[in-house]
Amino acid sequence: MVHVREMPEHLRDALINQELPEYGDTPWVTPKPLDECRVALISTAGLHRREDPPFTPGAGDYRIIPDDIRHG
């Protein structure tokens, strides 16, 4: 992992000065039982299937990993 202080100045400045979205308040709700819910996992790990193209730096897209996928 690279510390911000170790990054080239132009990349550090771009990272530090990027515009970020603002999110409003989210009201609390009582969820349905988990087996009745649709679940999404959000990660910055860049997870994808082997046959999918890898993510590029700064990518804003996503990959859908089917529920029947097997690892290994």
C-alpha positions, 0 to 999 in steps of 0.5 A, spaced: 500 500 500 502 506 498 502 512 502 499 519 500 505 522 501 509 517 497 505 518 491 507 523 485 505 530 486 500 530 480 496 524 482 496 526 490 493 532 488 488 529 483 486 524 489 486 530 494 482 535 490 477 530 487 470 532 487 466 527 492 458 526 491 454 528 497 449 524 500 443 525 504 440 522 510 438 515 509 431 513 514 432 507 518 427 501 516 426 495 519 428 490 513 425 483 511 428 477 513 435 476 509 432 470 505 427 475 502 432 480 500 436 482 494 443 483 497 449 487 493 456 487 496 460 493 494 467 493 494 473 497 492 477 490 491 476 490 484 473 483 484 471 480 477 470 473 474 476 470 470 473 471 464 471 479 465 476 484 463 480 487 469 478 494 472 482 500 470 485 505 475 479 510 476 474 505 473 467 507 475 463 501 472 461 494 476 461 487 475 455 482 476 457 476 479 452 471 478 449 467 484 451 460 482 459 462 480 464 457 483 471 459 485 477 455 484 
